[in-house]
Every structure is written in structure tokens, then in C-alpha cells.
């Protein structure tokens, strides 16, 4: 006997919750693309993935009746996971495009000063470390501090460095060597 996905009957309450869930998903995508430059880290990406997972799962529970399904009810979460994984890859690519667009169209070259040079280690996960420099710069009479990559250890404390900064979002910075 074949199993078919049964859709539940539409109702006003279900439709409203569907709109709310879709808005949450769109906000997660927006935050993933346009607002990760403030502090890109695994915590914020994980939070967005968890919120998206629960939202997509809520949409599934709203519209698909899985009470009489045996095999298909396990296929739906796998489909959601694949959708989220592909979305994360696309969002990462779109974020890079957005950052490049900001620096190309709204970039201004300024000089910053290296305040701190440090190495961050992650011994819990695996022996991984990243070298960074904390740079202080001024744009529109406001001072900003931003970590930039220092993998090749070219920067030392007190150095002046040329930076390309977005005038719209001064947190978007790229070192110009």
C-alpha cells in the first residue's frame, strides 16, 4: 500500500501561523546575509540554524498530517536538514557578495593603527589557532575597533595600516596591503 502525504485542511489560524513562520525564515535569511558582519561566529550561525529548523518543523506540523505515515515522516526531517544545509551554503555565498559589494561601491581607504596583535587558540575542539590584529580607525569622527586577519604575522603593535572601510557600515573592513 502506497503512502501519500496528507495535507490538513486550511484554517484562518493555520494560515496566520504559516505567515508568521515564513516571516521568521525570511528574517533569519536576512540576518544571515546582511547582519553577520558585526560578529561572525559559530554561535550566531547556530542560533539561526536552530530557529530555522524549528520554524520549518512547525510548518510541517501545521500542514502535513504524519499520524498514519511510517516511512515518510522520517523523510521530511531529512528534507528539512538538506534544505537548511543548502540554504546555509547559499547564505554564506550571498554574504560574501554583499561584503564585496559594500567595499566596492561604498568603500573608502583610510589609515588605521594596530592596537593589539594576538593569537586565539581553540584547544577544546582541536589544536587550532588564529592570528589576528585589533585595529583602531576613525571614520566620520567616530572611532572603531575591528579584528582583522594576521595569519602571515605581517602586523605588529603600533603599525599603521591602510584599510578599506564601507561608509555605510563602518564595521565592514578589509586590510589593504
C-alpha positions in Angstrom: 0.0 0.0 0.0 1.4 3.4 -1.0 1.8 6.2 1.5 0.8 9.6 0.5 1.4 12.9 2.2 -1.9 14.2 3.7 -2.3 17.9 3.9 -4.5 19.2 6.7 -7.5 21.4 6.0 -6.7 25.1 5.8 -8.0 27.4 8.6 -7.5 31.0 9.4 -5.3 30.2 12.4 -3.1 27.8 10.4 -2.7 30.5 7.7 -1.7 33.2 10.2 0.9 30.8 11.8 2.2 30.0 8.3 2.7 33.7 7.6 4.4 34.2 10.9 6.8 31.2 10.3 7.6 32.4 6.8 8.4 35.9 8.2 10.7 34.3 10.7 12.5 32.3 8.0 12.9 35.4 5.9 14.3 37.3 8.9 16.8 34.5 9.5 18.0 34.7 5.9 18.2 38.5 6.1 20.2 38.3 9.3 22.4 35.6 7.9 23.3 37.7 4.8 23.2 41.3 5.9 24.0 41.3 9.6 26.7 38.7 10.2 29.5 41.2 9.6 29.1 42.6 13.1 30.4 39.4 14.8 30.6 36.4 12.6 30.9 33.4 14.8 29.5 29.9 15.1 27.1 30.8 17.8 25.1 33.3 15.7 25.1 30.9 12.7 24.0 28.0 15.0 21.2 30.1 16.5 19.9 31.0 13.0 20.0 27.3 12.0 18.2 26.2 15.2 15.5 28.9 14.7 15.1 27.9 11.0 14.9 24.2 11.9 12.1 24.8 14.4 10.3 27.1 12.1 10.4 24.6 9.2 9.4 21.8 11.6 6.5 23.9 12.8 5.4 24.5 9.2 5.5 20.7 8.6 3.4 20.1 11.7 0.9 22.8 10.6 0.2 21.4 7.2 1.3 17.8 7.0 -0.5 15.1 8.9 2.0 12.4 9.6 0.0 10.3 12.0 -0.7 7.5 9.5 2.7 7.6 7.8 5.6 5.3 8.7 8.4 5.9 6.3 7.6 9.4 5.0 7.6 11.0 8.4 11.3 10.3 8.6 12.0 11.6 5.1 10.5 15.1 5.9 13.1 16.0 8.6 15.9 14.8 6.3 14.5 17.0 3.6 14.4 19.9 6.1 18.0 19.3 7.0 19.2 19.2 3.4 17.2 22.4 2.7 18.9 24.1 5.7 22.4 22.9 4.7 21.9 24.2 1.1 20.5 27.4 2.5 23.5 27.9 4.8 25.9 27.5 1.8 23.9 29.9 -0.3 23.6 32.4 2.5 27.4 32.2 3.1 28.0 33.0 -0.6 25.5 35.8 -0.6 27.1 37.3 2.5 30.5 37.4 0.7 28.9 39.0 -2.3 27.2 41.6 0.0 30.5 42.4 1.8 32.4 42.8 -1.5 29.6 45.0 -2.9 29.8 47.2 0.2 33.5 47.7 -0.1 33.4 48.2 -3.9 30.6 50.7 -4.0 30.9 52.4 -0.6 34.5 51.7 0.3 36.8 54.4 1.4 40.5 53.9 2.0 41.7 55.2 5.4 44.6 54.6 7.8 44.3 52.6 11.0 46.6 51.8 13.8 47.3 48.3 15.1 46.5 48.3 18.8 46.8 44.6 19.7 48.3 41.6 18.0 47.2 38.3 19.4 46.6 34.6 18.8 43.4 32.9 19.7 43.5 29.2 20.4 40.8 26.6 20.5 42.2 23.7 22.4 38.8 22.2 23.2 37.9 21.4 19.6 41.3 20.7 18.3 44.7 22.4 18.3 43.6 25.3 16.1 44.6 28.9 16.4 44.0 32.1 14.5 46.2 35.1 14.5 44.5 38.5 14.4 45.3 42.1 14.9 42.9 44.6 16.6 42.9 47.8 14.5 41.6 51.2 15.6 40.4 53.5 12.9 38.4 56.7 12.6 35.5 57.3 10.1 33.1 60.3 10.2 34.6 61.5 13.5 33.8 58.2 15.2 36.4 55.6 16.4 36.0 51.9 15.6 37.9 48.8 16.6 37.9 45.8 14.4 39.8 42.4 14.3 41.5 41.7 11.1 43.3 38.6 9.9 47.0 38.4 10.7 47.9 34.9 9.5 51.2 35.8 7.9 52.1 37.9 11.0 52.9 41.0 9.0 51.4 43.3 11.5 53.0 44.3 14.8 51.6 46.5 17.6 51.8 50.2 16.7 51.9 49.7 12.9 49.9 51.9 10.6 47.8 50.0 8.1 45.7 51.0 5.1 42.1 49.9 5.4 39.2 49.9 3.0 36.1 50.7 5.0 32.4 50.8 4.0 31.0 54.2 4.6 27.5 52.8 5.0 28.6 50.1 7.5 31.9 51.0 9.1 32.2 47.6 10.7 32.9 46.1 7.2 36.7 46.4 6.9 39.3 44.9 4.7 43.1 45.4 5.1 44.8 46.8 2.0 48.4 45.5 2.0 
